[in-house]
């Protein structure tokens, strides 16, 4: 299979502008993602070589390698030794329609941080939660279900559910860490909510089932199950954002 056709390298002025504002790696991640979503880099097709991508986008090889590594980590491409990188999955076109411009890469990184932070928080919440915490978690989860079943975007309700769990750890540093990355977290929650509503009801019900499993494990004081349920939910959330439009 031959390398995919690609445009001529960007002129120097355009390359210079790419260095400002959003991180260069994030810009390049989104540019390649756009071409995967559009089908310009089709599923199963081979990406241009590292040196070819350097020429196309006017960036250094370390930047290219960082972006390819992140695309691979997100399950969008696969690397085959001695052959190159191939497109493994094509997200739905609605992803870039609904995502904030330049924000997809930061949201994907944020999911990784959340998996580490909130999985441990869920385990600690199961050990330390009080009756008040249980009430707050149940109230947030009930509110989340009402919003989703009413066909509304559940970004804020979803955030409140996760905040209630973080508060149940009795460790303010978990909440402080969550707030430090509040912007990409909220963007990710809103995007996931919009995509769930736009795609199909089964997807929304999967989200609700995952939240119920987390809450149930915390209430049952089951540390290991709470930790696993949270990690599974966040990993699934990330995968759902990058899924094809027809996937649940």
C-alpha positions in Angstrom: 0.0 0.0 0.0 1.4 3.4 -1.0 1.5 6.5 1.1 -1.6 8.7 1.0 -1.5 11.7 -1.2 -0.9 14.9 0.7 -0.6 18.7 0.1 2.5 20.7 -0.5 4.4 21.9 2.6 3.1 25.0 4.4 4.9 28.2 3.5 7.2 29.7 6.1 4.8 32.4 7.3 2.1 29.8 8.0 4.6 27.6 9.8 5.6 30.5 12.1 2.0 31.2 13.0 1.5 27.6 14.0 4.0 28.1 16.9 1.7 30.5 18.8 -1.4 30.0 20.8 -2.4 26.4 21.1 0.4 23.9 21.5 2.0 22.9 18.2 1.5 19.3 19.0 -2.2 19.8 19.7 -2.6 21.7 16.4 -1.0 19.0 14.5 -3.0 16.3 16.3 -6.2 18.0 15.2 -5.0 18.6 11.7 -4.3 14.9 11.2 -7.5 14.0 13.0 -9.4 16.2 10.6 -8.0 14.3 7.6 -8.9 11.0 9.2 -12.4 12.1 9.9 -12.8 13.5 6.4 -11.5 10.3 4.9 -8.6 12.0 3.3 -6.5 9.6 5.4 -8.9 6.6 5.0 -9.4 3.8 7.5 -6.8 1.1 6.7 -4.7 3.5 4.7 -1.0 4.3 5.5 -0.1 7.7 6.7 2.8 9.6 5.0 6.2 8.8 6.5 7.6 10.8 9.5 9.8 12.8 7.1 6.8 13.3 4.8 4.7 14.6 7.6 7.6 16.9 8.6 7.6 18.4 5.1 3.8 18.7 4.9 3.3 20.5 8.2 6.7 22.2 8.6 7.5 20.8 12.0 10.3 18.8 13.5 10.5 15.0 13.8 10.1 15.0 17.6 6.8 16.9 17.2 5.6 14.4 14.6 6.6 11.4 16.8 4.8 12.9 19.8 1.6 13.3 17.8 1.8 9.9 16.2 2.3 8.4 19.7 -0.8 10.2 21.0 -2.9 9.2 18.0 -1.8 5.6 18.5 -2.6 5.8 22.2 -6.0 7.1 21.4 -6.6 4.1 19.1 -6.8 6.2 15.9 -3.7 4.8 14.2 -1.6 1.7 14.6 2.1 1.4 14.0 3.5 -1.5 12.1 7.3 -2.0 12.5 9.1 -1.5 9.2 5.9 -0.5 7.4 4.7 2.8 8.9 1.5 4.1 10.6 -2.0 3.1 9.5 -5.4 4.6 10.2 -7.1 2.2 12.6 -10.5 3.9 13.2 -12.4 6.9 11.7 -14.3 9.0 14.3 -17.7 10.3 13.3 -17.8 13.6 11.4 -20.0 15.1 14.2 -16.9 15.0 16.5 -15.3 18.0 14.8 -18.6 19.7 14.2 -19.3 19.7 18.0 -15.8 20.0 19.5 -14.3 23.4 20.2 -11.7 24.3 17.6 -8.3 23.2 18.8 -9.7 21.5 21.8 -9.8 17.8 20.9 -6.2 17.0 21.8 -6.3 18.7 25.2 -9.6 16.8 26.0 -8.0 13.5 25.1 -5.0 14.3 27.4 -7.5 15.3 30.1 -9.2 11.9 29.9 -5.9 10.2 30.7 -5.4 12.4 33.7 -9.0 11.8 34.9 -8.6 8.1 34.6 -5.6 8.2 37.1 -7.1 10.8 39.4 -10.8 9.8 39.5 -10.3 6.0 39.6 -8.2 6.4 42.8 -10.8 8.9 44.1 -13.6 6.4 43.6 -11.7 3.8 45.6 -11.1 6.2 48.4 -14.7 7.4 48.4 -15.8 3.8 48.9 -13.7 3.6 52.0 -14.5 7.1 53.4 -17.9 8.1 52.3 -20.4 9.4 54.8 -24.2 9.3 54.8 -24.1 12.9 53.5 -21.7 11.9 50.7 -24.0 9.0 49.7 -26.9 11.4 49.6 -25.0 13.9 47.5 -23.8 11.2 45.0 -27.4 9.8 44.7 -28.8 13.3 44.2 -26.3 14.1 41.5 -26.9 10.8 39.8 -30.7 11.2 39.9 -30.3 14.7 38.4 -28.0 13.4 35.7 -30.5 10.7 34.8 -33.4 13.2 34.6 -31.4 15.5 32.3 -30.3 12.7 29.9 -33.8 11.1 29.8 -35.2 14.5 29.0 -32.9 14.7 26.0 -30.8 17.5 27.3 -27.0 17.9 27.4 -25.8 16.7 30.8 -22.4 18.4 31.1 -23.1 20.3 34.3 -25.1 17.4 35.9 -22.3 15.0 34.9 -19.7 17.3 36.5 -21.7 17.5 39.8 -21.7 13.7 40.0 -18.0 13.4 39.7 -17.4 16.3 42.1 -19.6 14.6 44.7 -17.3 11.5 44.4 -14.2 13.6 44.7 -15.6 15.3 47.8 -16.3 11.9 49.4 -12.5 11.2 49.5 -12.2 13.7 52.3 -9.1 14.9 50.6 -9.3 18.4 49.2 -6.4 17.9 46.9 -8.5 15.7 44.7 -11.0 18.5 44.2 -8.1 21.0 43.7 -6.6 18.8 41.0 -9.9 18.4 39.3 -10.5 22.2 39.3 -7.0 22.8 37.9 -8.1 21.2 34.6 -11.7 22.3 34.9 -11.9 23.8 31.4 -10.9 20.8 29.3 -12.9 18.5 31.7 -16.1 20.5 31.1 -15.5 20.7 27.4 -15.1 16.9 27.4 -18.3 16.4 29.4 -20.3 18.7 27.1 -18.9 17.1 24.0 -19.6 13.6 25.2 -23.2 14.7 26.2 -23.9 16.3 22.8 -22.5 13.3 20.9 -24.5 10.8 23.1 -27.8 12.7 22.3 -27.0 13.1 18.6 -26.0 9.5 18.0 -28.5 7.1 19.7 -30.4 6.4 22.9 -28.5 3.2 23.6 -25.3 5.2 24.0 -27.0 7.5 26.6 -28.2 4.4 28.5 -24.7 2.9 28.6 -23.5 6.1 30.2 -26.3 5.9 32.8 -25.5 2.3 33.6 -21.8 3.1 34.1 -22.7 5.9 36.5 -25.0 3.6 38.4 -22.3 1.0 38.8 -19.9 3.6 40.2 -22.4 4.9 42.7 -23.4 1.4 43.7 -19.8 0.3 44.4 -19.1 3.4 46.5 -22.3 2.9 48.5 -21.4 -0.8 49.0 -17.9 0.3 50.3 -16.4 -1.9 47.5 -13.1 -0.1 46.9 -11.8 -2.3 44.1 -15.0 -2.3 42.2 -15.5 1.4 42.6 -12.0 2.1 41.2 -12.5 -0.3 38.3 -16.0 1.0 37.5 -14.7 4.6 37.3 -11.7 3.7 35.2 -13.9 1.7 32.8 -16.4 4.6 32.6 -13.8 7.2 31.7 -12.0 4.9 29.2 -15.4 4.2 27.6 -16.2 7.9 27.6 -13.0 8.6 25.7 -13.6 5.8 23.2 -17.2 7.0 22.7 -16.0 10.5 21.8 -13.7 9.0 19.1 -16.2 6.5 17.9 -17.9 6.4 14.5 -21.3 8.0 14.4 -23.1 4.7 14.2 -21.3 3.2 17.2 -23.1 3.2 20.6 
